[in-house]
Amino acid sequence: MSIEGPQFSTFAESKLYRSWGLDVIGMTNLQEAKLAREAEICYTTLALITDYDCWHPEHDSVTADLILANLRRNVSTAQETIAEAVSRIAGDRTCECATALAGALLTRPDLIPETTKKELAPIIGKYLT
């Protein structure tokens, strides 16, 4: 689940999320995924935990120092994971991400002003021919 951040959930919010069966709450995933899709960029989530939500019995032991220490470890883990993933990527893209906008443009190309076409060319140029 993605919530507006940075913030901590209230106890009531935390209980609600748990009642929905959620295990992870993030603060940026949704917005970034949407923008990546619009730019036809392949996207996945790497969720690295920093602290317990307030429902957890050990929540009271969570401190800013603990969160920052976990965050620093997560940076290292993320760097290693991304480097490994990038080293495994090869070949042509055949995923749906590569053409996500193909059916999303509703305006006829002849009705789009030339200046707009020029500004959007890096993203939608291949669909305006």
C-alpha positions, -999 to 999 in steps of 0.1 A, spaced: 0 0 0 12 35 -7 4 64 16 13 100 15 46 105 33 68 110 50 46 102 80 39 74 105 4 58 106 -19 65 136 -28 34 156 -63 34 140 -48 36 105 -24 8 113 -52 -14 125 -72 -7 94 -43 -16 71 -38 -48 90 -75 -56 87 -70 -53 49 -43 -79 51 -15 -55 42 21 -63 52 41 -34 38 33 3 37 53 25 14 53 62 7 65 66 -29 58 35 -49 25 44 -65 35 78 -79 69 66 -92 53 35 -108 27 57 -126 53 81 -140 76 52 -151 47 36 -169 38 68 -187 75 71 -198 74 34 -209 101 25 -184 102 -9 -170 96 -7 -132 96 -29 -102 95 -23 -65 124 -31 -41 108 -28 -7 134 -25 22 119 -22 56 131 5 81 108 1 111 77 -15 125 43 1 123 26 11 155 5 -22 157 37 -42 164 45 -51 200 81 -39 195 71 -5 180 79 14 211 116 5 208 117 22 173 138 53 174 150 78 148 185 64 152 173 28 145 154 39 115 184 58 101 207 28 108 183 5 89 180 31 61 218 31 57 219 -7 55 191 -6 30 211 18 8 239 -7 6 215 -36 0 197 -16 -27 229 -7 -45 240 -44 -45 206 -56 -57 204 -30 -85 239 -37 -97 232 -75 -99 199 -69 -117 214 -46 -142 242 -71 -149 215 -97 -159 195 -75 -182 202 -81 -219 184 -82 -252 155 -64 -267 125 -53 -246 95 -74 -254 75 -64 -223 43 -44 -223 61 -15 -207 79 -8 -240 47 2 -257 25 12 -227 14 44 -245 4 29 -278 -32 27 -269 -33 56 -245 -32 85 -268 -67 96 -278 -60 128 -296 -56 125 -333 -20 133 -342 -31 159 -368 -49 179 -340 -18 181 -318 1 214 -322 36 211 -337 52 227 -306 35 202 -284 46 173 -306 82 186 -304 81 190 -266 67 155 -262 87 138 -289 111 120 -265 81 102 -249 55 99 -276 73 108 -308 71 72 -321 33 73 -320 29 107 -338 41 96 -372 
